[in-house]
């Protein structure tokens, strides 16, 4: 399927690794010019280089979106040579071990700045130009915990609820402009880092020795879903690429669960 992304420019925040990297590479494979964002120069350059080697086009935006100065630097780099058409706000922090007992108000504020205010900063800088041109896509990468919070990670769940609300409020503000705003509520995401961690957890709990043995039992114990496994990076990247495309022009104000039917 041709997603008709050739000629579009996309900024994917937090795309120097993990899910952001996968999304950036998928958009580039569909013909978009992708601005790879990160705070680490070497890792960000490596992703942009990989995109170029695969035949795509990419540029860099280095900066800490947790500050206004960093957001200004990212905005300047991302819009050099032309405006941004697609904004994927992927920057976020996940702290699975935190509980109500060991999470201070300062921890709550810090996570809110990283998971929510980074998106606010990019939206305020990039969306006005989308509105003026009459076309754009704004996508928040959220989590199923925003609508289905658990006892652990209360501050993480709260920030994802805020991300979902942000997407809906922005969609209302962008009525009849040609710019859409949505959130993708992710379930489990299997990355290289998480694979090592959850494999070790599975062995400790007697769920098996290999990942093939561990995965279904881990999912059943920690986050039961209707598919029986954890989501793969490419599955999320494919969905985001569709949502970023002209083909998804009738979708806005939605929080779209990509979680394998978690909790149904």
C-alpha positions in Angstrom: 0.0 0.0 0.0 1.3 3.4 -0.9 0.9 5.7 2.1 1.5 8.8 0.0 4.2 10.2 2.3 6.6 11.2 -0.4 7.3 14.9 0.0 6.2 15.1 3.6 8.6 16.0 6.4 8.3 14.3 9.8 9.8 15.0 13.1 9.9 11.9 15.4 11.0 12.9 18.9 13.1 10.5 20.9 14.0 8.6 17.7 17.7 7.8 18.4 16.6 4.3 19.7 13.7 2.0 20.4 10.2 2.7 19.2 11.1 6.2 18.0 13.9 4.8 15.8 11.5 2.2 14.3 8.9 4.8 13.5 11.5 7.1 11.9 12.8 4.3 9.7 9.3 3.2 8.7 8.3 6.8 7.7 11.5 7.2 5.7 10.9 3.9 4.0 7.5 5.3 2.9 9.2 8.3 1.3 9.0 10.9 4.1 11.9 13.1 4.9 12.5 12.3 8.5 14.1 14.5 11.2 15.7 12.2 13.7 15.7 13.7 17.2 17.7 12.8 20.3 20.0 14.2 22.9 23.0 12.0 22.2 24.7 13.1 19.0 26.4 9.8 18.1 23.2 7.7 18.5 21.1 10.1 16.6 23.6 10.3 13.8 23.7 6.5 13.6 19.9 6.3 13.0 20.0 9.1 10.4 22.9 7.3 8.7 21.0 4.0 8.7 18.1 5.7 7.0 20.3 7.2 4.3 22.0 3.8 3.7 18.6 2.3 3.2 17.8 4.8 0.5 15.8 7.3 2.7 16.4 10.9 3.6 17.0 12.2 7.1 18.3 15.1 9.1 19.2 15.6 12.7 17.7 17.6 15.6 19.7 17.5 18.8 18.2 19.0 21.9 16.5 18.4 25.3 12.8 18.9 24.9 12.5 19.1 28.6 13.6 22.8 28.4 12.4 25.7 26.4 15.9 26.4 25.1 16.2 22.8 23.9 12.8 22.9 22.2 13.8 26.1 20.4 17.0 24.3 19.1 15.0 21.3 18.0 12.4 23.5 16.2 15.2 25.4 14.4 16.8 22.2 13.2 13.6 20.5 12.3 12.3 23.4 10.2 15.6 24.2 8.4 14.9 23.9 4.7 11.1 23.6 5.1 8.2 23.2 7.5 7.3 20.0 9.4 4.1 18.2 8.2 4.1 15.3 10.7 4.9 15.5 14.4 5.3 12.2 16.3 5.7 13.0 20.0 7.4 9.8 21.1 9.7 11.1 23.9 8.8 9.4 27.2 10.2 7.7 30.3 8.9 4.4 31.7 9.8 3.4 35.3 8.2 -0.1 36.0 9.5 -0.4 39.5 8.0 2.8 41.0 5.1 2.7 43.4 3.1 5.2 45.4 5.4 4.7 48.4 8.7 5.6 46.6 7.5 8.2 44.2 7.9 11.8 45.5 6.1 14.9 44.3 9.3 15.9 42.6 9.3 12.6 40.7 5.8 13.3 39.6 6.7 16.7 38.3 9.8 15.5 36.5 8.0 12.7 34.7 5.2 15.1 33.8 7.7 17.4 32.2 9.3 14.6 30.2 6.1 12.7 29.2 3.7 15.6 28.7 5.4 19.1 28.5 7.9 18.0 25.9 4.8 17.4 23.6 3.3 20.8 24.6 6.6 22.5 23.6 6.8 20.8 20.2 3.1 21.4 19.5 3.3 25.1 20.3 6.2 25.5 18.0 5.2 23.4 15.0 1.5 23.1 14.8 0.7 26.8 14.0 2.5 26.4 10.6 0.5 23.2 9.9 -2.7 25.1 10.5 -1.6 27.9 8.2 -0.8 25.3 5.4 -4.1 23.4 5.9 -2.5 20.0 6.5 -0.7 18.1 9.2 -0.6 15.1 11.5 0.1 15.2 15.3 0.5 11.9 17.0 1.1 11.3 20.7 2.7 7.9 21.7 0.8 7.1 24.9 0.2 3.9 26.8 -2.8 1.7 27.7 -2.1 2.6 31.3 -3.6 6.1 30.6 -7.0 4.5 30.5 -6.3 1.3 32.5 -4.0 2.4 35.3 -2.6 -0.1 37.8 -1.4 0.2 41.4 2.2 0.5 40.3 3.6 3.4 38.3 0.9 5.9 39.3 2.7 8.9 37.9 3.4 7.1 34.6 -0.3 6.2 34.2 -1.3 9.8 35.0 1.0 11.2 32.4 -0.4 8.9 29.8 -3.9 10.0 30.7 -2.7 13.6 30.1 -1.2 12.6 26.8 -4.5 11.2 25.6 -6.4 14.3 26.9 -3.9 16.5 25.1 -4.5 14.8 21.8 -8.3 15.2 22.1 -8.1 18.9 23.2 -5.8 19.6 20.3 -8.1 17.9 17.8 -10.9 20.2 19.0 -8.7 23.2 18.5 -7.8 22.1 15.0 -11.4 21.6 13.8 -11.8 22.1 10.0 -8.1 22.9 9.5 -6.9 19.8 7.8 -4.6 18.9 10.7 -5.5 15.8 12.8 -4.4 15.0 16.3 -4.5 11.5 17.8 -2.9 9.3 20.5 -1.6 5.8 20.1 -2.1 3.9 23.4 0.6 1.2 23.3 0.6 -2.0 25.2 3.8 -4.0 25.7 6.7 -3.1 23.3 9.5 -5.6 22.8 12.8 -3.8 22.3 16.3 -5.1 22.5 16.7 -3.6 26.0 13.4 -5.0 27.3 14.0 -8.5 25.8 17.0 -9.0 28.0 15.2 -7.7 31.1 12.0 -9.7 30.8 13.9 -12.9 29.7 15.8 -12.7 33.0 12.6 -12.0 34.9 11.0 -15.1 33.3 13.9 -17.4 34.3 13.7 -16.1 37.8 10.0 -16.9 38.0 10.4 -20.4 36.5 8.5 -19.5 33.3 11.1 -21.2 31.1 14.6 -20.6 29.8 14.1 -19.5 26.2 12.2 -16.4 25.1 9.7 -18.6 23.2 8.9 -20.5 26.4 8.8 -17.4 28.6 6.8 -14.9 26.5 3.3 -16.5 26.8 3.6 -17.1 30.5 5.0 -13.6 31.1 2.1 -12.0 29.3 -0.4 -14.1 31.1 1.1 -13.2 34.5 1.8 -9.5 34.0 -0.4 -8.1 31.2 -2.9 -10.6 29.8 -4.1 -9.9 26.2 -6.1 -11.6 23.5 -3.0 -12.2 21.3 -0.8 -13.8 23.9 2.4 -12.0 23.2 4.1 -8.6 23.4 3.9 -6.2 20.5 6.8 -5.9 18.1 8.4 -2.6 17.1 7.5 -3.0 13.5 3.8 -3.4 14.3 3.7 -0.1 16.1 5.7 1.6 13.5 3.4 0.4 10.7 0.4 1.7 12.5 1.9 5.1 13.2 3.0 5.4 9.6 -0.6 4.8 8.5 -2.0 7.3 11.0 0.6 9.9 9.8 -0.5 9.5 6.2 -3.1 11.2 4.0 -5.1 7.9 4.1 -5.9 8.6 7.8 -7.5 12.0 7.2 -10.9 11.0 8.8 -9.3 10.0 12.1 -8.9 12.7 14.7 -9.4 13.1 18.4 -9.0 9.4 19.0 -7.0 7.4 21.5 -6.2 4.2 19.5 -5.3 1.2 21.5 -2.5 -1.0 20.0 -2.2 -3.5 22.9 -3.2 -6.9 21.6 -6.6 -6.6 23.3 -5.1 -6.0 26.8 -7.6 -6.4 29.5 -10.6 -7.3 27.4 
